[in-house]
């Protein structure tokens, strides 16, 4: 199941990048912030998965 979690986390990060880019293109600061938040959450989850892998 760890592989699925990693894919979901990466998808969240990529979705955040898309939101941030769309926010920049439309000058929507709220969308930019939401995208940045999604990226940070995805990165944090990925880091957690890497720590889990280390202790396996």
C-alpha positions, 0 to 999 in steps of 0.5 A: 500500500505504500506505493499507492500512498506515494503516488497519491502524495505525488499527485497532490504535489503536482495538483498544487503546482497546477493550482499555483501556476493557474493562480499566477496566470490569473493573478489569483492570490488565493489559488496561488496560496492553495496550490502552495499549501497542497505542494507543501502537504504532498512534500511532507507526506512524501518525506513521511513515506521515505522515513517509513521506508528507512525503518522497514 
